[in-house]
Amino acid sequence: MDVHWAGDLRAAGRKARVMPWNTKLARSVTVKGGPTLKALRDVRAYALELSPYRASATAWRRTLELLLDAAESGETAAVTQQLEAALFLEGKLKLG
């Protein structure tokens, strides 16, 4: 995903009628000192708040690609796993 990821996510949000943003993640993911992400819409909202620096990291770019894929397919296992990896690499994944 290129530097226009936020625009891609905003545009995808406008297509909410066809993209199932209410689809639950494979499991809830809790951010240390932050929210518990339970559905694609939660990940989308969290991603839109990322700084450009954080969003440009390879792990987050992949997470955002998989988020858009999951919104189209309804399959959330891959995006859940990648979200956990991105947060873990930043020390922001709450374990346990």
N, C-alpha and C positions, 0 to 999 in steps of 0.2 A: 504494500500500500504506500502511496506517495505522501507527500506533505499535505495533501488536501483531505486527509482522513476525517477531520472534523466536519468538513463540508459533506463528505460522503455519509457520515452518520446522521447529520441533520437532514439531508435529503431523504435518507432511508426512513427517518422518523416521520416524515410527511407522507410516506407510503404505508403507514401503520395499518391501513385496512387490509393490505395484502401481505404484510410481514407480521408474523406472530410475536410481537415483542413481549407478550405475556407468558411465553413459553418458559417453563422453569428450567434452571440449570440442572445438570446431572446431580449435583449436590450443592448446598449452600456454601458460599465462600465468604469468610469474614476477614475484613481488612483490619489490621492492628490499629486501634484508636479511631476506627471508622465504621462504615456501615457493613451490614451483612448483605451480600449480593445473592438474591434468590432467583431472579429471572433475567432474561435478556435485556429487558428495559432497565434494570438496575445496573447492569454492566455498561450499557449505553450511556446512562446518566453519569456514571463514574468516569467513563472514558472521555466524555465531553468536558470534564473538569480537569483533565490532565494538562500539565504544562506542555508546551511544544517540545521542550527538552525531553521530558519523560516519554511522551508519545512517539518520539523519534527513535527510541531504543528498539532494537530488533525484536525483543520479546513482546513489546507492546504493539509493534506493527503487525506481528503475526497474530496476536490476540484480536486485534481489530479486524483483520481479514477473516478470521474464523467467526467472529461475531456477526459480520455481514452474511457469511455463508449460513450460519445457524438461523439467522432471521429468515432466510429464504427457504431453508430445508426443514427447520424444526428439530434438527439433530444437534444436541448440545454437549455431548461427551467431549469432543475435541476442544471446543471453546472453554469449557470448564477446566479441563486439564491445563490448557495454555494460560488461562487467567491465573490459576494457582502458581504456575511457573513464573509468570511475570511478577506477581506480588512477592513470591519467595525470593527472587533475585534482588529485589529492593529491600528485603527485610520487612515487608509489610503484610505478609500472610500470617494470620493468627492460626496457630496450630493447636489442635486438641479441643 
